[in-house]
């Protein structure tokens, strides 16, 4: 497939990964044969002689008696070449000329596909600041051109592309204003989401959800996530739903709602897989991560959707981790982590893997200390192959959450475990001591009439 193919990545069912061919073989038979030959000759040499091809492409509209299909095609190819050759001013100039063809020279459907294809091409080719600035001018000129037209669909698609561009660049102030305009365009007269534009609404929500996920505004993120899941009138591209579910999973993770995160990451994986998106691999790693956090003994690769990826080398480290985690093999777990530090290059995994590590270390600590009444912090640290500070932190966490009854003497480096059989005895001694104090108070306290401090007698209800 060559550069003349059209890719639409917007709000219709054809978006994101579906391909369109230019209708080069369906031209009006009245088209001038010389223009046709000139166009195809230029296409044949554009890879080897781009300068010569560019001159030929620009010669097509120049030789037209009136604006037509071949001139439109020639300009489109010239703009792509100019962008590749970094002649951004010329590319923008000829793009503005191309937009004048849209109203009458070519069909609405073909022009819409071609404009979307061209915008995708220049956006992907924008690898420097000047190019990126030029792309923004492409978008603004497109919107200006269609401002007074009845082509609302192209207006929405172009605005969505511009919103994604600003999202990628972290231009959140501009993005907030843009999504506000887009929401208004997708609402009915009552201010509610127009059910006829549900697919567009979901795309807008997906963009907003990504923005608030990055900025960690969980309150706003949760509101938008719930709104997006309530949209029922749309037939969204699975990649859009994958984005929404992935961000929802990350939101649940930040709230330590591991089970809800697991559900969302599975749905995100399923949608990305259906869309053929490479993001499915990264989300599958997140799914494995949540499986460990919920401390499930069910292998995440047992489901029909994930089973084909069990032996995928891109996730082999996570596959090995969940296997040793479920077998409580701490030392093997630590070895896998040290051998696969690239796992931590993903900030989300790096942020949450510590909780998984703490869980498996805590379980190992409980097994280690079970036979002992007293043991040294250094001993525990040595057996678990961690520092004394880390061992102290784990033991303190276990004591606070009630999994271990013990006292830590940090100065002496000794931990004393309280036997469970001793706990009722300690409670009885405490009650007896309270009763004795109350009895002593009654025997030696002044008479009630002489007492002016209003001090209450300690209750002996536990006696």
KAGI-V467560 format. One record per backbone hydrogen bond with DSSP energy under -1.0 kcal/mol. NH is the residue of the N-H (numbers start at 1). CO is the residue of the C=O. E is the energy in kcal/mol with one decimal. If there is no record, write none. Layout:
nh: (NH,NH)
co: (CO,CO)
e: (E,E)
This chain:
nh: (5,6,8,15,17,20,24,26,31,36,37,38,39,40,41,42,43,44,45,49,53,54,55,56,57,58,59,62,63,72,73,74,75,76,77,78,79,80,81,82,83,84,85,86,87,88,91,92,93,94,95,96,97,98,99,101,105,106,111,112,113,114,115,116,117,118,119,120,121,122,123,124,125,127,132,133,134,135,136,137,138,139,140,141,142,143,144,145,146,152,155,156,157,158,159,160,161,162,163,164,165,166,167,168,169,170,171,172,175,176,177,178,179,180,181,182,183,184,185,187,188,191,194,197,198,201,202,203,204,205,206,207,208,209,210,211,212,213,214,215,217,218,221,222,223,224,225,226,227,228,229,231,240,241,242,243,244,245,246,247,248,249,250,251,252,253,254,256,257,258,261,262,263,264,265,266,267,268,269,270,271,272,273,274,275,277,280,281,283,284,285,286,287,288,289,290,291,292,293,294,296,302,307,309,310,312,315,319,320,321,322,323,324,325,326,328,329,330,333,334,335,336,337,338,339,343,344,345,346,350,351,352,353,356,357,358,359,360,361,362,363,364,365,366,367,368,369,372,375,377,380,381,382,383,384,386,391,392,393,394,395,396,397,398,399,400,401,403,404,407,409,413,414,415,416,417,418,422,426,427,428,429,430,431,432,433,434,435,436,437,438,439,440,441,442,443,444,445,450,463)
co: (2,20,18,12,15,6,22,23,28,32,33,34,35,36,37,38,39,40,41,45,49,50,51,52,53,54,55,58,59,68,69,70,71,72,73,74,75,76,77,78,79,80,81,83,82,86,87,88,89,90,91,92,93,94,95,98,101,101,107,108,109,110,111,112,113,114,115,116,117,118,119,120,121,125,128,129,130,131,132,133,134,135,136,137,138,139,140,141,142,150,151,152,153,154,155,156,157,158,159,160,161,162,163,164,165,167,166,170,171,172,173,174,175,176,177,178,179,180,181,184,192,188,186,194,195,197,198,199,200,201,202,203,204,205,206,207,208,209,210,211,212,216,217,218,219,220,221,222,223,224,225,228,237,237,238,239,240,241,242,243,244,245,246,247,248,249,250,253,252,256,257,258,259,260,261,262,263,264,265,266,267,268,269,270,271,272,277,278,279,280,281,282,283,284,285,286,287,288,289,290,291,299,303,306,307,309,312,315,316,317,318,319,320,321,322,325,324,328,329,330,331,332,333,334,335,340,341,342,343,346,347,348,349,352,353,354,355,356,357,358,359,360,361,362,363,364,365,369,415,413,376,377,378,379,380,381,387,388,389,390,391,392,393,394,395,396,397,398,398,416,414,409,409,375,407,373,405,419,422,423,424,425,426,427,428,429,430,431,432,433,434,435,436,437,438,439,440,441,447,460)
e: (-1.6,-4.0,-1.1,-2.0,-2.3,-3.1,-1.9,-1.3,-2.3,-1.9,-2.6,-2.3,-2.3,-2.4,-2.5,-1.8,-1.8,-1.7,-1.1,-3.7,-2.6,-2.5,-1.9,-2.0,-2.9,-2.3,-1.2,-1.1,-1.2,-1.8,-2.1,-2.7,-2.4,-2.1,-2.2,-2.2,-2.6,-1.7,-2.1,-2.8,-2.2,-2.1,-2.4,-1.3,-3.2,-1.1,-2.3,-2.4,-2.3,-2.7,-1.8,-2.2,-1.4,-2.3,-2.0,-1.8,-1.6,-1.1,-2.6,-2.3,-2.0,-2.4,-2.8,-2.2,-2.4,-2.6,-2.5,-2.2,-2.2,-2.5,-2.0,-2.2,-1.6,-1.3,-2.5,-2.3,-2.1,-2.3,-1.7,-1.5,-2.1,-2.3,-2.6,-2.5,-2.0,-2.6,-2.2,-2.2,-1.7,-1.9,-1.7,-2.6,-2.5,-2.6,-2.1,-2.3,-2.2,-2.3,-2.4,-2.2,-2.1,-2.3,-2.1,-2.6,-1.5,-1.0,-2.7,-1.6,-2.0,-2.6,-1.6,-2.1,-2.8,-1.5,-1.7,-2.3,-2.7,-1.9,-1.8,-1.3,-2.8,-1.8,-3.0,-2.1,-1.1,-2.4,-2.3,-1.6,-2.3,-2.7,-2.5,-2.0,-2.5,-3.2,-2.0,-2.0,-2.7,-1.8,-2.0,-2.3,-2.0,-1.3,-2.5,-2.6,-1.5,-2.3,-2.5,-2.3,-1.9,-2.7,-1.9,-1.1,-1.2,-1.3,-2.3,-2.1,-2.1,-2.7,-2.5,-2.3,-2.0,-2.5,-2.0,-2.1,-2.4,-2.1,-1.9,-1.7,-2.9,-1.2,-2.0,-2.3,-1.8,-2.2,-2.7,-1.8,-2.1,-2.7,-2.5,-2.5,-2.3,-2.8,-2.7,-1.9,-2.0,-2.5,-1.5,-1.6,-2.3,-1.9,-1.5,-1.5,-2.3,-2.1,-2.2,-2.4,-1.9,-1.6,-1.7,-2.5,-2.0,-1.9,-2.0,-1.9,-1.8,-1.6,-1.8,-2.4,-2.5,-2.2,-2.4,-1.6,-2.3,-2.4,-2.1,-1.2,-2.6,-1.2,-2.1,-2.6,-1.8,-2.3,-2.1,-2.3,-1.9,-1.9,-1.3,-1.6,-1.2,-2.7,-2.0,-1.3,-2.4,-1.0,-2.6,-2.5,-2.0,-2.2,-2.2,-2.3,-2.1,-1.8,-2.4,-2.2,-1.9,-2.0,-2.4,-1.6,-2.0,-2.4,-1.9,-2.4,-2.3,-2.3,-1.9,-2.5,-2.4,-2.7,-2.3,-2.3,-2.4,-2.6,-2.1,-2.2,-2.3,-2.4,-2.3,-1.9,-1.4,-2.5,-3.4,-1.6,-1.7,-3.0,-2.6,-3.8,-2.8,-1.3,-2.6,-1.9,-2.2,-2.5,-1.9,-2.1,-2.6,-2.4,-2.0,-2.1,-2.2,-1.9,-1.9,-2.3,-2.5,-1.9,-2.1,-1.9,-1.9,-1.9,-1.1,-2.1)
